[in-house]
Amino acid sequence: MRLTAAAGVATGAVATALYPLFSGGAWFWSSLGVILVVTGTGLLAGRYTLPNRLVPPLQLLAVLIFLTAAFAREQAWGVLVPTVSSVRALGGLLATGFTDIQRYAAPVPPNPGIVLLTCGGVGLIAIVVDLLAVRMRRAALAGLPLLTLFTVPAAVIADPINWLAFIIAAAGYLGLLAADGRERISHWGRAVLVRRAPSFVAPRPSDAEAGTLRMSGKRIGFAAVALAVLVPAFLPALEPDPLFGFGVGNGRGRGGNSISVSNPMVSMRGLLSLPANSTVLSYTSSDGLSRYLRTYALDVFDGEQWTMSDPHGRPEDRTSEGPLPAPPGLAPATPVTRATTTIAVSEDVRGMSFLPLPYPAGRVDIEGDWRSDRDTLMVFSTRDTAEGMTYRVTTAEPNPTTEALRAAGSTPASVGERYLRLPPDLPREVRALARRVTKDDANSYEKAVQLQEFFTKEGGFTYSLATRGHTGSALADFLLRSRTGYCEQFAASMAVLARVLGIPARVAIGYTGGTNVSGVWQVRAHDSHAWPELYFEGTGWLRFEPTPAGSAGQGTASVPVYTRPQVTTDGSERPDSTPETGSGGTDTPRDPSARSRDDRTLQRDLTGVPVAVDEGVPVAVWIGLGLLAVLLVALVPAVLRWELRARRRRSLSSGPSGVPGGPSAPASAGAAEVRAGRGAPEGAVSAAWAELDDALCDYGMGRLPSESPRALAGRLTGQHGFDADEAAALTRIATLVERMMFARTPGETGPLREDLRLVRRALAARVTRGRRIRAVLLPPSTLLRIRRAGGRLLEATERLEGARLRLTARLDGLTGGRLTGRV
């Protein structure tokens, strides 16, 4: 009976860990009901000694009746009895629940289908736990289904597991193991009640050993749970999010979540090849202009294909926390064009875990747990998707002049190391082509423009989707022979040639600006696009467009304004400011006067001063904070000892009634015999005696239980060679204690505080330096007091067990039962 109840309690305790998955508490009460049904059926089966093989089917039937009454009572017979209609109704709700859990991100709404699915799962876990722990007597093995239930929130949500939920779940499992142990021992006979021996009667060795074993088991259980919760707080976590939400970060030094996605190039080509050009998203901008929307940034070329390094988004990089990090390489003096874009993703889109955004995004307002990668400013989520969502993006797009691009500074080493890397086996013909189509005396910006014109004008390239891909051999064939491809080949090839010329480059995957329909830009599947982004110090990453546009290529592609220099009347060059028109997306110059009021508000928020972004706390700092926390915890005994000693000194000075040495004299029981509370002298003497007893314990000179105060003074004086003043001070303290114990009043206390200080110095002078340091930092008297407090806490559980046994004995006496000894 006890084991059946413990199995139900353990299942309920572990089920509490599911709370982050739901909004509201409907799931909890329904799950609690199904656990009670399973447990109650098991208790009735044990009461009437049914065969174990019949219990699980009966529990399944009871769960079905409960679910019918809770979710399909209208179709049931008499509310409870299942019918064909009620079973069909439950099946329909289960199908709806499976659909809903695919649609919603945690916390999910308490829809009937989701709650039914949860109750059914918890009920099955409860039956399996009861089967393993009660019917098969394998309580330890029952931890596997409980662990399965506990890991559900860890697999579904990205946030760490709550430490309190872990403690509750662990306590439930430990209770199940303890109940199983008591059940096994009860097979030897029934416990005989005995009175607890008085404190002055020594327990028998067998009783002492049994108590020690019992207390040791409880201590091990409590210590295991405490260590499981506390140790992760002081160790570097291997995952971006530590187990219980605290820790010192991951071992890679880059905190946050990481996510892996399928090949973006393959996904883009699939969209371009779809016969149905369905709408992916729509957007409006504060200036009415179109913008490329970047989703991925591919930075790794291995000779075969372009891939993306795993992005990293730390908890403090959530979009809800504020502005995104500053764009890499963008100087405060570079002019920017500010705009606000509102993007609505179609509900037909599935699995969009990266947001299409204009680059560089300064702030993203969206519901859910979305985080930004600090290096690329990609925004992604490991738990939410963007289908059907609307979000707002504010941007400050660089608007550089040709003079600034020509005068761009040298590339930082951190950027060059990542974005100039090429495979050593890159064909020599490809390297030679990059140098042949650009001028030797040109700067990096001029070479980038020459590469773009090579693809769009001078190289004889044509646009076609009937190509072989972007692997190494296909890349060489595209550049040197066929020169026919689509945006994938154009973007990948220009990025490779730019790296050959020493210009940091990467490939962006996303969408072109789309088509304007009644003031709203519509982006369709065929607007999927790839383009290269090149890095210039002071400006950052800039988009280039090597893919032919218009009817001969990608219809909505457009060449950036800063890549179209024109000659002015004074002979200088500046970016072309002539607006372009067309049905596709265009890069029209931004007119500041056309900005809306919202954009002017944005301008106040995003000034030319770079936004201060928290770069996160380095791992070394987290480790230092963890060590500091450990040190503070280790100093708790020292602080407690100092506070107690200060309180006793105040008692010696002011003379109030002190606290006797009972709880403060762990080294002996004699201090407990000192009476207190009968006047100021007695309080002062009690405080002095308790402090002396603690000092003896701290310095390893504990008083023997049989020693009187006078005997203690004589032993210390002779054994440690006290001088006359030290011996006289110790004798005065011992005399006052004896007078207080056996006389009406101890009389005049004299310079008790000075005597105690002199004796403490004498004791400290006669021990090693290590013992003195330990007495200050880890005082044994305080450690023993803490240990005794823990022991009293564990003994409280023993008293509860004794109360249960006494109640059982009384019930047996009322029913004519008889207590027997253990056989």
N, C-alpha and C positions, 0 to 999 in steps of 0.2 A: 504493500500500500504506500509506504513512504517513498519507495523508489519510483513508483508511477507518478506520484505528485512531483517529485524532484525532476523527472523528465519533462513534465509539462512546464514547470517553472523555468527550466533551462531553455526550452524552446521560446517561451515568452521573453526571457531576458535577451536572447540573441536577436529575436525579431525586432526589438526596439532600435537596432542599428539601421533599420530600413527607413527611419523617419525622414532623412534628407531627400528621399525619392518622391515624396508626396506633399501636396499642399492640403492642409487640414488634417483632422484626426479620424475621419471615417474609416480609413484602412485599419487603424489600430484597434478600434473597438470591434470591428468585424473579425480581425485576426485573433483578438483575444477570445472572442466567442467561439471560434472554431477550435482553438487550443483547449478551452474548457470542455468542449464537447468530446474531444479525443481523450483528454485526461479523465473525464468523468466516466466514459465508456470503459477505459482501462481499470479504473477503481471498482466499478461494478463487476467487471470480469474477474478481478481478483477476489472480490467479496464472495462471489458464488463459485469460485474455483473452476472457471471454464478452461478448457484446453487452450494452450497458448496459440495453436494454429488457427483457432476460430476468432481470436481477438482482432487482428488486423482487418479481416473482412467486416466485422461488426463496426469497427471504427470508420471504415470507408463508408458504410451505410449511414452511420450517424452523421458524418460530414456531409453526405449528399442530402440528408433530411434538413440539416441546418442551412445549407446553401439554398435549398428550395424554399424554406421559410423566409430567408433573408432577401432573396433576389427574384423568386418566381412564385410567390404565394398565390397570385391570382390564377395561375394555371394549375396549382396543386389541388389535391383533394383534401378538404379539411385543413388547408393552410400548410400542413406538414407532409402529407403523403405524396411522394413524387408520382407524376403521371407522364405519359408520352409528351404531352404539351409542355409540361414544366421542364422536362429534359431538353426539349428542343429550344425552349426559351433560354435555358442556361447555356446551351451550345452557341446560340446566337450572341449572347452577351460575351462569351469567351472569345469568339471571333472578332467582335467589336473591340474587346480589350487588347487583343494582339495587334489590331490595326492602330489603335490609339497610342500604344507604347512605341510604335514606329514613327508616329507623327509628332509626339510631344517630347520635349527635353525636360529633364528633372529640374524642379519638382513638378510632377504631373498633376493635373486636376483630378479630383475624386470622382471620376466617371464610374458608373456602375460596372462597366466591363472591366476596367482596371482594378477596381476593388475586388470584384469576383475573382479575377486572375490571381491577385495577391493572396486572398483568403484560401483559395484552392492550393496554392503553392505552400503556404505556411502550414495548412492542414496536412499535406503529404509529408512535409518535413517532420511534423509532430508525430505522425504515425510511424515513420521510419525510426525516429529517435526512441519511441516507446518499444518498438520491435527489438532494436539492438540492445537497449539498456535493460529492459524489464523482461522481455520474453526470452532473449538469447543470453542474457546476463553478460553483455559486452559493453559496459558503460564507457570505457575508453574509446571503443570503436564508434560510439554514438557521436563523438566529436566531429566526425567527417561530415555528416549531413548538417550539423550545426555550423561548421566552418563554411560549407557551401552557402548557407543562408547569410552568413556574416559577410562573405566576400561579394555579394550582389551589389551593395552600394559602392564598394571600392572599384568594381568593374564598370559601373554605369556613370558615376560622377567623377569629376576631376579634383574636387576638393578633398582635403585629407579627412580621414576618419576621426570622428570626435572621440577624444580620450575617455570621456565619461561613458559613452556607449560601449567602448571596449571593456572598461572595468565592469559594467553591468553584465555584459555577455560572458566575460571570464568568470565572474562570480557565479553565474548560473551554471556553467560547466563544472566548476570546482564543487559546487553544491551537489551536482549529480554524482560526481566521483565519491564525495564523502558519504552520500546516502547509500551508494553501492557498497562501500566498505562497511558501514554499519549493518547493512542487510546481510552481508556474508558472515560477520561475527555473530549476528543473532541466530544463525543456524546452530551454534554451539550451545544455545540455551538462552534464558532470559536474564537480564541484569538484575542483581539484588541491590536494593536501596540500602545504603549505609549513611550514617551521619558523618558529616565532615569532622575530622579530628580537630580538637582545639589547637590553637597556634602553639601552645606549650608542649603538645604531644608530638613526638617525631613520627612521621609517616613510615609505614613499613616499606622495605626496599622494593617490593613488588609494586605497591601503589605508586611509589615515587617514579619507578621506571615507566609504568603505564602513563602516568601524567606527563612525564617528559616526552614520551613518544607522541602522545596526543597533541601536546603543545608544539612539538617540532613540526608535525605535519601541517598544522595551521600556519605556523610561521613561514614554512616553505611556500605555501600557497600564496599568502599575502605578499611575501617578498618577491615571488615570481611575477605577480601582477604589477607590483610597484616598479620593479626594474623594467618590465616591458613598456611601461608608460614613460618613465623618467629617462632611461638611457638614450632613446632617440633624440631627446632634447639637447644632448651634449656631444653627439657624434655627427660627423658629416654624413648627409643622406646620399644614397646612391641614385635616388630619383629626384626629379625637379621639385616635386611636392613631397615633403617628408610624411611619414605615416600618420602622425597625429597633428600635423599642421605646425609643428615647431621643430627646429633643427638648425643646422648651420649651412644649409644649401647642399648642392650636389658636388660631386668630386671633380666635375669638369670646370668648375668656376663660372659657369654660365647658368644662372637660375632660370626657372620658368618651365613651361610645358614644351614638349616637342611633339611633332606630328609628322608622319610620313604619308605621302600621297602617291597616287598612280602617276605615270609619266604624263606631264602636262602636254607635251608635243603630240602624243597619240590622241589624247582627249580633244585637243584643238582640231586635229585633222578629221576626227570623227564628226565634229560639229560642222565643219566646212563641207563634208561630203553628204550630209543629211539631205534627202530630197525635200523635206518640209522645213522651210525657213521660219521656224516659230520664234516668237518673241522671248528673249531671255530676261531682259529688264528694260525699264524706262527711267528717264531722269530729266530733271529740270535744273538749270543753273541760274544763279543770281544775275549773271550778265547775258544769259540767253545763248551762250556759245557751247559748242560741242567739245568733248574732251576724250582722249583715250583713257580707258579704264583698265589699269593693270591689276592682274590677279596674282601671278607668280613672277619671280625673278630667278632665272637659272644662272648659276655662277660656275659650274664645273663642266669642263669639256675634257673627256678622257680619250679623245681620238675617234670615238664611235658615236657619241651622242652628248647632248647638253642635258645636265641634270641639276637638281636643286639640293643644296645643303639643307639639312633639317633646320627649320626655323626654331627659335627659342623665344618664349614669351613668359616673363616672370610674373608673379602675382601683382607686383606693383606696376606692370606694364599693361594692365587692363585698360581698355578704352574708357571705362567708366571712371577711372582714377584721374583723368584730366587729359591735357594735350599729349600727342604722340611725341616721341623723341625728335630732336632737331634733325633735319635732313643732313646726311653725311656730306661734308665738303662745301656746304652753302655758307658763304661769308655774310656777315651782317650788312656789308655795304652793297651787296648785289641787289639790284631792283627786282621786286617781285610783283606779281599780279594776284590779287586776292579774290577769292570767289567762294560761294557756297553752293554745293550740289546736293540735291535730294534724290536718292536712288531708290526705286521700288523693284524688287526682284519678283519674277513671276512665281506663282504657286506651283507651276508645273515643273520647275527646276528641282532636282533632287541631289542631295549630298554636296551642296556648295558650302564647304567649310572654310574657304578663303574668300574674302570680300573683294569684288572688283572696285577699284578706287582710282581716282585721278592722282597722279604723282606730282609733288609730294603732299600727302595728307597731313594736316596739322592737328585736326581733331575729328573723331568719328563718334557720333551719337547713335548708339544702337543698343537694343535690349539683349541681354545675355552675357556670357563670359567670353568676350573677344579680346585678344591680346595682340600686341604688335611686336614684330621682330625688329630689334634695334638697328641691325645692319642694313636691312632692305626695306623697312617700313611696310612689309606685308602684314596684313591683319587677318588673323585666323582664330579658329576655336577648335578645341578637342571634344567639345560636348554639344555645341549648338550648330545648326545649319541655317542658311540665309533664305531658304525658299519662303516666299510669301511675306518677307520682311521689308520694311522701309527704314532707311537710315540716312543720316545727314552728315555730309563731309565738308569740312572747311579746308581750303588749300591756300598756299602762298607759293605760286609757281614762279621759278626764276625767269627773269626776262633779260638775259645778258646781251651786251653789245658785242659786236665782232672784235672790237679792241680788247675787251676784257677776256674774251675767249682766246685771242691770240697771245695775250700776256699771262695766261694761266700758269700758276706756279708748278713746281715739280710734284710728282705724285707721291703721297706719303707711303712709307714702306709697308704699313699694314694693308693699304689698298692694293698696292702693286703685287704683294705676295699672293693675294687671293684672286685678283682679277686680271693678272697677266700670265697666269700659269697655262702652259700648253704642253701637250704630250711630246716626248722626245722623238717619236716616230712620225711626226707630222710631215707629209710629203714636201720635199724641197721645192717642187714646182709651185706649191701653194705659197710658200714663203717668198719665192722670187716674184710671184704675181703681185703680192701686196706691195713690194717695192717698185715694181714696174709701172703700176697704175697711179703712183703718187710721186710727187716731186721731192727730190732729196733735200732741197733747201726750205721746204714748207714746214710750218710748225704743226703741232698735234691737231689743232682745230682745222687747219687747212687740209691736212691729210684726211681727216674724218669726212669733210665735205667732198673731197675728191673721191673717196671710196663710195659715198652715197651716189654721186653722179655717175660713177662707173657702173653701178647696178641699174640706175634709172634711165641713163641716157647713152653712155658711150660704149658699154660692154656688149650690146646686142642681146640682152636677156629678154625672155618672154615668160609670161605668167601661165601656169597650168597646174591643175591638181593631180595630173597623171604622172607622178614622180615616185621614186623609190624610197625616199626618206632622207635622213640627215646623218647617216653613219659616215665613217671616215672615207670609204671608197665612194659613196654617193656624193659626198661633199667635193671631192676632187673631180669627179665626173661632171658635177654641176658647174664648177668654176672653170674647168679647163676644156670641156668638150660640149656637153649638151646645152648648157646655159638656159635651161628650161626648168622652172619650178614654181612653187608658191611661197607664201610668206615664211614658212619654216626654213626653207633653203636660203632665202635672201637674208633673214635675220641671223641665222647661224653662221653663214659665210662671212657677212660683214663683221660680226663679233670676232671671229677667228682672225681675219685679216687685220682688224684693229689691234688685237693683242700682239700680232707679229710686229706691228709698227710701234709697239710700246705704249699703246693707249688702253687703259683699263676698260674692259667691256664685259657686258653680260647680256643675256637674252630675256626679254620680258614677254610674258604670255598674258593675253587679256582680250580686250575688245576695242575696235575702233569707235569713233564717236557716234556712229549710227545715223539714222535718218530723222529729220525734223518733221513731225506730224502735228500740226496745229499747236505749235509751241512746246511740244514734248518730244524729246529725243527718244526714238525707239531703237533698241539694240537687239538684233536678231542673231540666230545661230550662225549665219553666214558672215556676220561681222567679227567672228573670232579671228584673232590676229596675233602675230608674233613680230617683234621689232627689237633692234638692238638699243641698248642704253650705254652711252660712253661717259666716262668720268673726266671732269676738268676741275682742278683745284680752284676753289673760290666760287664755283657755280654748282658743283656736285654732279649728279647724274642727269644727263640730257637724252631725250629721245631723238633717234634718227630714223629715217624711213627709206630703206633700200628697195622696198617692194613697189613695182609699178602700180599706179593708181588709175582710177577711171575705168572706162569700159575695157581697156586692155589688161587690167589687173584687178587688184582688190578695190571694189567700187567705192568704199568709204574711207580708204586710206588717204593720208595727206602728208605733204612734206612740211616739216617744222619751219616757222618763219625765220629763225636764226640761222638756218642753213641756206637761205636765199639772199646773198648779198647783192646789192645794186650800187651802181656808181652814181654819186650825186654831182651837183654842179661844181663843188669845190674839189672834186677828185677823190674824196674819201669814200669809204664804204660803210654802209650801215644796214641793219636788217630791213628787208622789204616790209613796208607798212601798208601796202595796197591790199585792201580786203579781197578775199576770194569768195566766190559764190558757187553754189552747186547743191545738188541734192544730197551729197554725202557730207561727212564731217569735214570741217575746215578749221584751220588755225587762224582765225581772224584776230587782228590786234585788239587788245583789251582797252576799251575806252574808260578811264576812271569816272567820267561823268555819268556813265551808264550804270554804275553800281547801284544796287538797291540799298534801302535803309538797313536791312540785315547785314549787307556787306560792309557798310560803314561801321556798324557795331563790331563786326569781326575785325575791322582795321584797328579799332581801339584795343581789342584784345590781343591781336597778333601784330605787334609793332615791329619795327626793324631790328629791335634788340633781340638777340637770340634767346629763345625760351630756355629757362633753367630747368634742366631735366635731371632727375635723380638717376645716376648711373648705377645705383644699387650698392649694397655693401659687399666688399670683397669677402671671399671665403676666409681669408686670414683673420679679418675682423670678426666674422661670425665665430670662428674657432676661439679667438681671444675672449669674446663675450661668453661663450660656453664655459671656458676655463674659469672666467671670473664668477659665473653663476655657481660652478662647482665649489670654488673657494668660499663664496658667501654661505653656501649650504654647510660646508665643513666648519665654518666659524660660528654656526648657531650654538653649539655647546659652550664655546668661549663667551659668547654674548650672554647666554643664560647664566653662566657662572658669575660673570661680572655684575649683572643686575642683582643677583641674589646677594653677592658680597656687599654691594653698595647699599642695599636695603638693610642688611645687618649692621653696617657702619652707622647708618642713620639711627638705628635702634640703640646703638651704644651711645650716640651723642645726645639724642632727645629723651631716651628712656621710656618709650611706650612699651607696652607688652609685646614681647617678641614671639616669634614662632619657634616652637621647640624643635629639637634636633631630629625628631622622628623621621619626616620625609627627607630631611637634608643631611642625614647621616647614614648613607648607604653602607658604610663599612661595618657598622655594628648596630645592635639593637639597644645598647645602653643609652644612647642619646634619646631614644623615645621615652625613657623613664623620667626625663627632666620635665618638671611641671612648669607650665607657663600660664600667664593671664592673671596672676595674683598681685600685680603691682609693677611699677617701673623697675625696681631693682631686679626682680625675677625675670622680667622681659629682657633686660640687658644681659644678664648671666646666661639665659637660654640662647640668645643670639651669639654670644661669645663662644659658648660650648659647641654649638652647631657649626660655627665657622672653623673652630679648631679641629673638629672631627672631619670636616670636608678637606681641610688642609692636609691632615694626616693621610687621608685617602689619596689626594692628588699627588703627594710626594712619595707614595708607596710605603707609608709607615702606619698603616691601619691599626686601630686599637683592637685588642683581643676582646671577644665577648665577655670573658670572665674578669676583665680588668676594671677595677674601680678607678675613679678619677685620681685618687692619691697614688695608686699603683702605677697608673699610666705616667704620672709626673716623675715618679722615681725611676721607671724604666727608661724614659727618654733622656733624663738627666745623666744617668750613668752610662747608657749605651752610646749616646752621641756626644758626650763630653760638653754639655752646656756649661757656660761660665756662670759666675755667681748671679749676675743680673738676669740672665736668661732663665736660670733655674728658679730664682725668686719670683719672676713673672709667671712662670708655668705653675708654680706651687700656689700662688694667689688665685689663679683661675680655678685650679682643681679644688681648693678649699671653698671658694664661693659656690661651686657646683654641689659639693657635698652638703653645705649648709642649706642650700635651697631644696635639696632632696629630702633632708631629714629634720630640718628646723622650720619654725614658723616663718622666718624671714632670713634671707642671706645676710642681712645687715648692710653695712656700707660697702659699696662695690669698689670704691677707689678708682685709680686710673686704669679702668678695665680696657679701654680702647688702646692705650699705650702698651699695656701688657700683652694684648693679643698681637699687636704689630711687632713687638719685639720677639715673641715666640715664633711667628710666621717667618721672620727674617732668619731666625736661628735654624728653623727646619729647612728653609731654602738653601742656606749656606752649606748644609751637610749632605746635599744630593748633587748629582751630576748636572751639567748644563742641559743635556738632553731631557732629563726628567723635569727641569724647571720650565723648559719650553713646552713640553707636553702638558704640564700643569696649567699653562696659560691658554694654549690653543685647543687642546683636547683633554679637558679636565676629567679624570676618571669618575669623580663623584657625580658630575652631571650626566655622563654617559650611562652610569648605572641607574641613575634616577629615570632617564628616558627609557632604558630597558625595562625597568619595573613598571613604568606607565603602560608600555606596550603589553607586558605580561598581564596587567590588570584588565586591559581591554580584551585580550583573548580569553581571560578567565570569565568575563561577562557572558561570553557565549556558552561556557560550561555551565554557568548558573541557569541559563535558559534551558539547556538540555536537562539539567537536574529538575527544574520545575516541570518539564514535560514528563519525566519519569515518575515524579511524585503524583502528578495528575493521573497517569496511567495506573499507578498502584491503587489510588483511591477508587478509581472506576472498577478495577478488578475486585476490590474489597466489597463494593456495593453489589456486584454481580455474583459474589461468592467465589471469585477466582482466588488463586493462591500463587504467591511468588515462589519461585524455585531458584536454586542456584544454577550456575552454568555447569554443564556436564563436561 
